[in-house]
Amino acid sequence: MDEKPHRLRRSRNDRVLFGICGGMGEFFGISPFWFRLIFFLLFLPGGIPGVVPYFILWLVIPRE
């Protein structure tokens, strides 16, 4: 029963910018690569569709 609650947090260890994708990868149990790929693909059509959700998540998801 010493298990920590499983919460969505920004990663300190697996980060490129702010640790959003690393934290989401840890939370969902998949590679952060897939989240990075999704944000990259959203960034391609002009930046806004990928940048805005990323920065919203940066403001909402707490640090580890």
N, C-alpha and C positions, 0 to 999 in steps of 0.2 A: 504493500500500500504506500510505498515511498515514491510512487510514480508522479511526475509533475503533470499538471493538466496540459493537454495538447492545445496550444493556442497559436494563433497566427501572429508571428513576430518578424521584424526585419532581421536578417541574418548578419552577424558580425564576421563570420568566417567565410562564407560563400557570397561575396559581393563583388559587383563591378562598379556600380555607382552608389546606390543607397541600400542595397541588400534586399530589395523588394522581391526579385525573382528567386533569390536564394531562400528567403523565408517562405515564399509560397511553395517552392519545391519541397522544403522540409515538412511543411504543413500537410500537403497533399500526397507526399511520399513518392514523388516523381522527380526526374532530373530538372534542375533549374534551367537547363538549356532550352526546354520546350517553352517556358514562359518568356525567356529572352527572345526566342524566335518569334513568338506571337507579337511581342512589343515591337520588334524590328519590322515585321511585316505590316503592322499598323502604322509605323512611322513612315514607310515608303510613299504612301499616296499624298504626302504633303506635310507630314510631321505632326499635325494637331491630333489626329485620331490615336496616335501612339503616345505622345508626350502628355496630353491632358490626363488620361487615366493613370499613367505612371506617377505623375506628381500628386494626383488625388490619393492614390494608395500610399505614397510617401508621407502625406499629411495624416492619414487615418491609421495606418499600421504602426504600432509602437515598436521601439527598439527592444532587442533581447535584454 
